[in-house]
């Protein structure tokens, strides 16, 4: 099973959902999606808008790998559970977020925590790389802890 996490951002992310749905139809892969505020009309994969955090953690553990929006919460869980993850930053200019997720995804990619997907048309190329993506141990870098501490200062 592949898990798709669109997070709880109050903005829709149809660009990623539609791409994954099309890929799942073509490959026959089972995908479970947590979709948040993204409409699932016409989508064939199993979708759940908002679910309990424990369910998300369970799905992450059960999945082969994860495709996630570039938000801190979703990525933090995948990194903590040492699950291979393709991170797709939402784009502010497409109305997918109020701010850019590129900086976080880039920082985590540089630390080898995530495999970044910046342009959705590169989806099939990134999918080919996920099976050989080496997940590093979460203790290898203090970056996620430092980011969490910085974010906590503003909450």
C-alpha positions in Angstrom: 0.0 0.0 0.0 1.1 3.5 -0.8 0.0 6.4 1.5 -0.8 9.8 0.2 -0.8 12.6 2.7 -2.3 16.0 1.7 -2.4 17.3 5.3 -4.9 19.6 6.9 -3.8 22.8 5.2 -7.1 24.7 4.5 -6.2 24.9 0.8 -6.9 22.2 -1.7 -4.1 20.2 -3.4 -5.8 18.6 -6.5 -2.6 18.7 -8.6 -1.0 16.0 -6.4 -4.2 14.0 -5.8 -5.1 13.8 -9.5 -1.6 12.8 -10.4 -1.5 10.0 -7.8 -5.0 8.8 -8.7 -4.0 8.5 -12.4 -0.8 6.7 -11.5 -2.7 4.3 -9.3 -5.2 3.5 -12.0 -2.4 2.9 -14.5 -0.3 0.7 -12.2 -3.0 -1.0 -10.1 -1.2 0.1 -6.9 -3.4 0.4 -3.8 -3.3 3.9 -2.5 -4.9 5.3 0.6 -5.2 9.1 0.7 -5.7 11.5 3.6 -7.1 14.4 1.6 -8.0 17.2 4.0 -9.7 20.0 2.2 -9.1 18.6 -1.3 -12.2 17.5 -3.2 -12.3 13.8 -4.0 -15.0 14.0 -6.7 -14.0 11.7 -9.6 -11.1 10.1 -7.6 -10.9 6.3 -7.6 -8.4 5.7 -4.8 -9.5 5.2 -1.2 -9.8 8.7 0.3 -10.4 10.0 3.9 -10.6 13.8 4.5 -9.6 14.1 8.2 -8.6 11.2 10.3 -7.1 10.6 13.8 -3.3 11.1 14.1 -2.9 7.6 15.4 -4.5 6.3 12.2 -2.1 8.3 10.1 0.8 6.8 12.0 -0.6 3.4 11.5 -1.0 3.9 7.8 2.6 5.3 7.6 3.9 2.1 9.3 1.9 -0.2 7.0 2.8 1.6 3.8 5.6 0.7 1.4 6.4 4.4 1.1 4.6 7.7 1.4 3.9 10.6 -1.0 3.3 13.7 1.1 2.6 17.4 0.8 5.6 19.4 2.0 4.2 20.4 5.4 6.1 19.9 8.5 3.6 17.7 10.4 3.3 15.1 7.6 7.0 15.0 6.9 8.0 14.8 10.6 5.9 11.7 11.1 7.4 10.0 8.0 10.9 10.9 9.1 10.3 9.8 12.7 9.0 6.4 11.5 11.9 6.2 9.0 9.6 5.6 6.0 10.7 6.5 2.5 8.8 9.6 1.5 8.4 11.7 -1.7 7.8 15.3 -0.6 5.8 17.6 -2.8 5.8 21.3 -1.8 2.5 23.1 -2.2 2.8 26.2 -4.4 1.5 29.5 -3.2 1.0 30.8 -6.7 -1.4 27.9 -7.5 -3.5 28.6 -4.4 -2.3 25.5 -2.6 -0.9 27.2 0.4 -0.5 30.6 2.0 3.3 30.2 2.0 5.9 28.2 0.2 6.9 24.7 1.3 9.9 24.6 -1.0 12.4 25.8 1.7 11.5 23.0 4.1 11.4 20.3 1.4 14.8 21.5 0.1 16.4 21.5 3.5 15.1 18.0 4.3 16.2 16.7 0.8 19.7 18.0 1.4 19.8 16.0 4.6 18.6 12.9 2.7 15.4 12.7 4.7 13.0 13.0 1.7 13.0 12.6 -2.0 11.8 15.9 -3.4 9.3 16.4 -6.2 9.2 20.0 -7.2 7.5 19.7 -10.6 4.5 17.3 -10.9 5.4 16.4 -14.5 8.5 14.6 -13.0 6.3 12.3 -11.0 7.1 9.1 -12.9 10.8 9.8 -12.7 10.7 10.2 -8.9 8.5 7.1 -8.5 11.3 5.1 -10.2 13.8 6.3 -7.6 11.8 5.7 -4.4 12.5 2.0 -4.2 16.3 2.7 -4.0 16.0 5.8 -1.8 18.0 5.1 1.3 16.2 6.3 4.4 18.7 7.6 6.9 18.4 7.2 10.6 16.5 10.0 12.2 19.4 10.7 14.6 21.7 11.6 11.7 20.7 15.3 11.8 19.3 17.7 14.3 17.5 19.6 11.5 13.9 18.3 12.2 14.3 19.1 15.9 15.7 22.6 15.2 12.8 23.3 12.8 10.3 22.0 15.3 11.8 24.3 18.0 11.7 27.3 15.7 8.1 26.7 14.7 7.1 26.2 18.3 8.4 29.7 19.1 5.6 31.2 16.9 2.8 29.0 18.1 
